[in-house]
C-alpha cells in the first residue's frame, strides 16, 4: 500500500491535535511534520516534499492562500476552515476538498477516501512528478491551481507576467527569469525577450525572410522567435 506523506499547517495547536487524532486510524497516511504558520510550512514543504497538506486558510500574518502563492511546487491540498466563505474559494482553486471545523468523523472519512483515490491514481501513471506539478496563482479575487503542463504561453509585462492556460489568463508578480528557474526546459522554451512557450502547443514552425522563426500555437497565436533563440531552437530540434 502506498504511503501518503502528510503535513498539517494550522496556527491553532488544538486544531492540529484534532487532525492528528483523526489521522491515526489511517495507516497509509503518514504524518511527517506540522507547522503553525506559512513560513514554517514553506520550509517544511521544500525539505520534505509531502504528498498532501491539511491547510488552514485563515492564519496570522500570512493566510493559507499566501502560502500557496509562495510555492514553486504545490502538493495536494485539503483545506480546513472555520469560515464558510472560504469553502467556495477552496473549490474555485480546485482543492481536493475542504473540512469545516470542528471536523466530523464521518466527513473526515469521506475526504480521506477521496484523497486516497486521487493520489493512488496519479501514482499509477508514469512521470507523474513532472506531469502533475502545479502552481497556485492569485489574480485579484480569482485563485487558480494550474498544472504546469496546461500553461501554453507566458509573456512579460514590466514587473508582472501574464499566464495563458485553458481559456483563461492570469497575472503574477514573477519575472520570466524566475519562471525559467522552475519550468522544465524540455517543455518550455523562451522564444524572445518577453515570451516563453510550451513546445507541446506548437502547431507550425516557419522561417521569415530575415532568417528568424515564427511559431504558431495550437491556440492560434503567431509569435516571432528572436535571432539568437531561433538559432538555439533550430539546433536543438534539428531544423
HELIX and SHEET records of a PDB file:
HELIX    1   1 UNK A   13  UNK A   23  1                                  11    
HELIX    2   2 UNK A   38  UNK A   48  1                                  11    
HELIX    3   3 UNK A   64  UNK A   70  1                                   7    
HELIX    4   4 UNK A   84  UNK A   92  1                                   9    
HELIX    5   5 UNK A  105  UNK A  123  1                                  19    
HELIX    6   6 UNK A  128  UNK A  131  1                                   4    
HELIX    7   7 UNK A  148  UNK A  150  5                                   3    
HELIX    8   8 UNK A  176  UNK A  182  1                                   7    
HELIX    9   9 UNK A  199  UNK A  201  5                                   3    
HELIX   10  10 UNK A  227  UNK A  237  1                                  11    
SHEET    1   A 5 UNK A  29  UNK A  35  0                                        
SHEET    2   A 5 UNK A   4  UNK A   9  1                                        
SHEET    3   A 5 UNK A  52  UNK A  56  1                                        
SHEET    4   A 5 UNK A  76  UNK A  81  1                                        
SHEET    5   A 5 UNK A  97  UNK A 100  1                                        
SHEET    1   B 2 UNK A 134  UNK A 139  0                                        
SHEET    2   B 2 UNK A 142  UNK A 147 -1                                        
SHEET    1   C 5 UNK A 168  UNK A 172  0                                        
SHEET    2   C 5 UNK A 160  UNK A 165 -1                                        
SHEET    3   C 5 UNK A 151  UNK A 157 -1                                        
SHEET    4   C 5 UNK A 195  UNK A 198 -1                                        
SHEET    5   C 5 UNK A 188  UNK A 190 -1                                        
SHEET    1   D 3 UNK A 202  UNK A 207  0                                        
SHEET    2   D 3 UNK A 213  UNK A 217 -1                                        
SHEET    3   D 3 UNK A 222  UNK A 224 -1                                        
END                                                                             
